[in-house]
Amino acid sequence: MFDKMKLWKNNNDSIELQERIDNIKAQPIPEHVAIIMDGNGRWAKKRTLPRVAGHHEGAKVVRKITRFANELGVKTLTLYAFSTENWKRPKMEVDFLMKLPSEFLQTFLPELIEENVQVKMIGNKSILPSATLKAIDEAIQSTAHNDGLVLNFAMNYGSRAEIIEAVKNVLIDAQSGIIDEEKLTEEVFSSYLMTSELNDPDLLIRTSGEIRLSNFMLWQLAYAEFWFTDVLWPDFGEEHFVEAVEVFQKRQRRFGGV
């Protein structure tokens, strides 16, 4: 009897989720969703597992949420995979995180190609291990001709460093006469950022209960809607993504107007 009740509840939950999905798809979907995937270590600690187990589980969620975002019609999904500050973590954890893109993309790349997903990356490539860089570059090249969802990994990324580098390049081009500093606009400056080919995020999601940006896309998130959840990233599912979009769709985006 209890098994039948459980099956009935699961079926009802599935029906309810599908109805919610249908409802949000009938309204404007955020074109660019950025996610700070936080809580892998805490997820592992709660289960007395090593931190790397949480990262391994979190990679499975990346696959699931990428599929789901693509299904909803999201055009760009930016995932904060590794920050410039993450090098301070224990060597074993950093080494695992550097190997994760190779393992993840090795199994997921054929599906990304089939689903018309285009892989991109923002961040400083210069100090990434060669195997990590090779896996990412292979994914970027193999999906370059796809024109569906852009899956953008922020890898060894820090927003302050990105902005400083952009300012340096603006100064160089101004001194060389390539641009007129008097005509420097927000749009022109944005073209010097790593995200120059992407629209700014409409929605930021951060998991695990932390309420801060952690040096992530500080310029680009100026007018994004923020949604925070206590759910740890390995527990994050389609229903949580739907909830974030539902909240987004209820907000009025004035961009400084009335």
C-alpha positions as CSV (number, residue, x, y, z in Angstrom):
1,M,0.0,0.0,0.0
2,F,2.8,2.4,1.0
3,D,4.6,1.7,-2.3
4,K,1.4,2.5,-4.2
5,M,1.0,5.8,-2.3
6,K,4.6,6.7,-3.0
7,L,4.1,6.0,-6.7
8,W,0.9,8.1,-6.7
9,K,2.7,11.0,-5.0
10,N,5.7,10.8,-7.5
11,N,3.3,10.8,-10.4
12,N,1.4,13.8,-9.0
13,D,4.7,15.6,-8.5
14,S,5.8,14.9,-12.1
15,I,2.4,16.2,-13.4
16,E,2.6,19.4,-11.3
17,L,6.2,20.0,-12.4
18,Q,5.2,19.6,-16.1
19,E,2.4,22.0,-15.6
20,R,4.8,24.6,-14.1
21,I,7.2,24.0,-17.0
22,D,4.4,24.6,-19.5
23,N,3.4,27.8,-17.7
24,I,6.8,29.3,-17.7
25,K,7.4,28.4,-21.3
26,A,4.3,30.4,-22.2
27,Q,6.0,33.5,-20.9
28,P,9.4,35.1,-21.7
29,I,12.3,32.9,-20.5
30,P,15.5,34.6,-19.3
31,E,17.8,34.5,-22.3
32,H,21.0,34.3,-20.2
33,V,21.1,32.5,-16.9
34,A,24.3,32.6,-14.8
35,I,24.8,30.1,-11.9
36,I,27.2,30.2,-9.0
37,M,27.3,26.4,-8.3
38,D,28.0,26.4,-4.6
39,G,27.8,23.8,-1.9
40,N,29.6,20.7,-3.3
41,G,31.9,20.5,-0.3
42,R,29.2,20.9,2.3
43,W,27.1,18.3,0.5
44,A,30.0,15.8,0.8
45,K,30.7,16.7,4.4
46,K,27.1,16.1,5.4
47,R,27.5,12.5,4.1
48,T,31.0,12.1,5.6
49,L,32.5,11.9,2.1
50,P,35.6,13.6,0.8
51,R,35.0,17.0,-0.8
52,V,35.9,15.7,-4.3
53,A,32.8,13.4,-4.0
54,G,30.7,16.5,-3.9
55,H,32.3,17.9,-7.0
56,H,31.8,14.6,-8.8
57,E,28.1,14.7,-7.9
58,G,27.9,18.4,-8.9
59,A,29.2,17.6,-12.4
60,K,26.2,15.3,-12.9
61,V,23.9,18.2,-12.0
62,V,25.7,20.4,-14.6
63,R,24.7,17.8,-17.2
64,K,21.1,17.7,-16.0
65,I,20.6,21.5,-15.8
66,T,22.3,22.0,-19.2
67,R,19.8,19.7,-20.8
68,F,16.9,21.3,-19.0
69,A,17.9,24.9,-19.8
70,N,18.2,23.9,-23.4
71,E,14.7,22.4,-23.3
72,L,13.3,25.6,-21.8
73,G,14.8,27.7,-24.5
74,V,17.5,29.5,-22.5
75,K,20.0,30.9,-25.0
76,T,23.1,31.1,-22.7
77,L,24.0,29.3,-19.5
78,T,27.1,30.5,-17.7
79,L,28.4,28.3,-15.0
80,Y,31.0,29.5,-12.4
81,A,33.2,26.4,-12.4
82,F,36.5,27.6,-10.9
83,S,37.4,31.1,-9.6
84,T,40.8,32.8,-9.5
85,E,40.5,32.4,-5.7
86,N,39.9,28.7,-5.8
87,W,43.6,28.0,-6.2
88,K,43.8,28.5,-2.4
89,R,42.0,25.3,-1.8
90,P,43.8,22.0,-0.8
91,K,46.0,20.7,-3.6
92,M,44.1,17.4,-3.9
93,E,40.8,19.3,-4.4
94,V,42.3,21.6,-7.0
95,D,43.9,18.7,-8.8
96,F,40.5,17.0,-9.0
97,L,38.8,20.1,-10.2
98,M,41.4,20.5,-12.9
99,K,40.7,16.9,-14.1
100,L,37.0,17.2,-13.9
101,P,36.5,19.1,-17.3
102,S,38.4,16.2,-19.1
103,E,36.2,13.5,-17.5
104,F,33.0,15.5,-17.8
105,L,33.5,16.6,-21.4
106,Q,34.7,13.2,-22.5
107,T,31.4,11.6,-21.7
108,F,29.1,14.6,-22.3
109,L,30.6,16.1,-25.5
110,P,28.8,13.8,-28.0
111,E,25.5,14.8,-26.4
112,L,26.4,18.5,-26.5
113,I,27.1,18.1,-30.2
114,E,23.9,16.2,-30.8
115,E,21.8,18.7,-28.9
116,N,23.3,21.7,-30.9
117,V,25.0,23.2,-27.7
118,Q,27.9,25.5,-28.2
119,V,30.6,25.4,-25.6
120,K,32.5,28.6,-24.6
121,M,34.8,29.6,-21.8
122,I,35.7,32.8,-20.0
123,G,38.7,33.1,-17.7
124,N,42.5,33.1,-17.8
125,K,43.7,30.1,-19.7
126,S,47.4,30.8,-19.2
127,I,47.9,28.9,-16.0
128,L,45.4,26.0,-16.6
129,P,47.0,22.6,-16.8
130,S,47.5,21.5,-20.4
131,A,45.1,18.5,-20.1
132,T,42.4,20.7,-18.8
133,L,42.9,23.3,-21.5
134,K,43.0,20.6,-24.2
135,A,39.6,19.2,-23.1
136,I,38.0,22.6,-23.0
137,D,39.5,23.7,-26.4
138,E,38.4,20.4,-28.0
139,A,34.8,21.0,-26.7
140,I,34.9,24.6,-28.0
141,Q,36.2,23.6,-31.4
142,S,33.9,20.5,-31.7
143,T,30.8,22.6,-31.0
144,A,31.8,25.9,-32.8
145,H,29.3,25.4,-35.6
146,N,26.4,24.7,-33.3
147,D,23.9,27.6,-32.9
148,G,21.8,26.4,-30.0
149,L,22.3,27.0,-26.3
150,V,25.7,28.5,-25.4
151,L,27.2,26.6,-22.4
152,N,29.7,29.1,-21.1
153,F,32.1,27.9,-18.4
154,A,33.8,30.5,-16.2
155,M,37.1,28.7,-15.5
156,N,39.9,30.4,-13.6
157,Y,37.7,33.4,-13.8
158,G,37.7,36.5,-11.6
159,S,35.7,39.6,-12.5
160,R,38.0,42.2,-11.0
161,A,40.9,40.8,-13.0
162,E,38.8,40.8,-16.1
163,I,37.8,44.5,-15.6
164,I,41.4,45.5,-14.9
165,E,42.6,43.8,-18.1
166,A,39.8,45.5,-20.1
167,V,40.9,48.9,-18.7
168,K,44.5,48.2,-19.7
169,N,43.5,47.3,-23.2
170,V,41.2,50.4,-23.5
171,L,44.2,52.6,-22.5
172,I,46.5,50.9,-25.0
173,D,43.9,51.4,-27.8
174,A,43.3,55.0,-26.8
175,Q,47.0,55.8,-26.8
176,S,47.3,54.1,-30.2
177,G,44.4,56.1,-31.6
178,I,42.3,53.0,-32.2
179,I,39.5,54.4,-30.0
180,D,38.6,57.9,-28.9
181,E,38.5,58.1,-25.1
182,E,35.8,60.8,-25.3
183,K,33.5,58.3,-27.1
184,L,34.1,55.5,-24.6
185,T,30.6,54.2,-23.7
186,E,29.4,51.2,-21.6
187,E,28.8,49.3,-24.9
188,V,32.4,50.0,-26.1
189,F,33.8,49.0,-22.7
190,S,31.7,45.8,-22.7
191,S,33.4,44.8,-26.0
192,Y,36.7,44.6,-24.1
193,L,35.4,42.1,-21.6
194,M,35.6,38.3,-21.9
195,T,31.8,38.2,-22.5
196,S,31.9,40.5,-25.5
197,E,30.1,38.0,-27.6
198,L,27.4,37.4,-25.1
199,N,24.4,39.3,-23.8
200,D,24.5,40.2,-20.1
201,P,22.8,37.7,-17.8
202,D,19.1,38.2,-17.1
203,L,19.0,35.9,-14.1
204,L,21.7,34.9,-11.5
205,I,21.2,31.8,-9.4
206,R,23.4,31.0,-6.4
207,T,23.0,27.8,-4.5
208,S,23.9,26.8,-0.9
209,G,22.5,29.8,1.0
210,E,25.4,32.2,0.4
211,I,24.3,35.7,-0.6
212,R,27.2,37.3,-2.4
213,L,28.7,37.5,-5.9
214,S,32.1,36.2,-5.0
215,N,33.9,38.2,-7.8
216,F,31.6,36.8,-10.5
217,M,30.6,39.0,-13.5
218,L,30.4,42.2,-11.5
219,W,30.0,44.4,-14.6
220,Q,27.7,42.0,-16.5
221,L,25.3,41.4,-13.6
222,A,24.5,45.1,-13.1
223,Y,20.8,44.7,-14.0
224,A,20.3,41.0,-13.5
225,E,17.7,39.5,-11.2
226,F,19.1,37.6,-8.3
227,W,17.7,34.3,-6.9
228,F,19.3,32.6,-3.9
229,T,18.5,29.2,-2.5
230,D,19.7,27.1,0.5
231,V,19.7,24.0,-1.7
232,L,23.3,22.7,-2.2
233,W,24.4,22.4,-5.8
234,P,24.4,18.5,-5.9
235,D,20.8,18.6,-4.8
236,F,19.7,21.3,-7.3
237,G,17.1,20.0,-9.7
238,E,14.7,21.0,-12.5
239,E,12.1,22.0,-9.9
240,H,14.5,24.5,-8.4
241,F,15.4,26.0,-11.8
242,V,11.7,26.3,-12.5
243,E,11.2,28.1,-9.2
244,A,14.0,30.6,-10.1
245,V,12.4,31.3,-13.5
246,E,8.9,31.7,-11.9
247,V,10.3,34.3,-9.6
248,F,12.1,36.0,-12.4
249,Q,8.9,36.2,-14.5
250,K,7.0,37.9,-11.6
251,R,9.5,40.7,-11.3
252,Q,9.3,44.0,-13.1
253,R,12.6,44.9,-14.8
254,R,12.8,48.7,-15.1
255,F,16.5,49.1,-15.8
256,G,16.5,52.4,-13.8
257,G,13.2,53.6,-15.4
258,V,9.7,53.7,-13.9
